């Protein structure tokens, strides 16, 4: 799994975030390590939000045509 949060896929970031939350919930981490985990969790959360926003923007490019069928109004990769 990628260490650089900005290079992670959504799925990788979610999995890493779940690990961070699990470690913090157990409460068996030293204070300094907890702070570092919290910071990493915040970065992972931001990455997930960014990827979700990107996906939402792609979906928003789809509209219904006059017949009620989905029609792309812009390239989905653009």
C-alpha positions as CSV (number, residue, x, y, z in Angstrom):
1,X,0.0,0.0,0.0
2,X,1.2,3.5,-0.9
3,X,2.7,5.6,1.9
4,X,2.0,8.9,0.1
5,X,-1.6,9.7,0.9
6,X,-1.9,11.8,-2.3
7,X,-0.9,8.8,-4.5
8,X,-3.5,6.4,-2.9
9,X,-6.6,5.2,-4.6
10,X,-9.9,5.8,-2.8
11,X,-9.9,2.1,-1.7
12,X,-6.4,2.3,-0.4
13,X,-7.1,5.5,1.5
14,X,-10.3,4.0,3.1
15,X,-8.5,0.9,4.2
16,X,-5.6,2.9,5.7
17,X,-8.1,5.2,7.4
18,X,-9.9,2.2,8.9
19,X,-6.5,1.0,10.3
20,X,-5.8,4.4,11.8
21,X,-9.2,4.6,13.4
22,X,-8.8,1.0,14.8
23,X,-5.5,1.9,16.4
24,X,-6.8,5.1,17.9
25,X,-9.9,3.3,19.2
26,X,-7.8,0.6,21.0
27,X,-6.1,3.4,22.9
28,X,-2.9,1.5,23.3
29,X,-0.8,4.0,21.4
30,X,1.5,6.5,23.0
31,X,0.4,10.1,22.9
32,X,3.0,11.2,20.3
33,X,2.0,8.3,18.1
34,X,-1.7,9.1,18.6
35,X,-1.1,12.6,17.4
36,X,0.8,11.3,14.3
37,X,-2.0,8.8,13.6
38,X,-4.6,11.6,14.0
39,X,-2.7,13.7,11.5
40,X,-2.4,10.8,9.0
41,X,-6.1,10.1,9.5
42,X,-7.0,13.7,8.7
43,X,-4.9,13.5,5.5
44,X,-6.5,10.2,4.6
45,X,-10.0,11.7,5.2
46,X,-9.1,14.7,2.9
47,X,-7.9,12.3,0.2
48,X,-11.2,10.3,0.4
49,X,-13.2,13.5,0.1
50,X,-11.2,14.6,-2.8
51,X,-11.7,11.4,-4.7
52,X,-15.4,11.4,-3.9
53,X,-15.7,14.9,-5.2
54,X,-13.9,14.0,-8.4
55,X,-16.3,11.0,-8.9
56,X,-19.3,13.2,-8.2
57,X,-18.1,15.7,-10.8
58,X,-17.8,12.9,-13.4
59,X,-21.3,11.7,-12.6
60,X,-22.6,15.3,-12.8
61,X,-21.5,15.5,-16.4
62,X,-24.2,13.0,-17.2
63,X,-27.6,14.4,-18.1
64,X,-30.8,12.9,-19.5
65,X,-31.6,13.4,-23.1
66,X,-35.1,14.2,-24.5
67,X,-36.0,10.5,-24.4
68,X,-35.0,10.2,-20.7
69,X,-31.8,8.2,-21.6
70,X,-28.5,9.0,-19.9
71,X,-26.4,11.0,-22.3
72,X,-22.8,12.2,-21.7
73,X,-22.6,16.0,-22.1
74,X,-18.8,16.0,-21.7
75,X,-16.0,13.4,-21.8
76,X,-16.0,11.5,-18.5
77,X,-12.2,11.5,-18.4
78,X,-12.0,15.3,-19.0
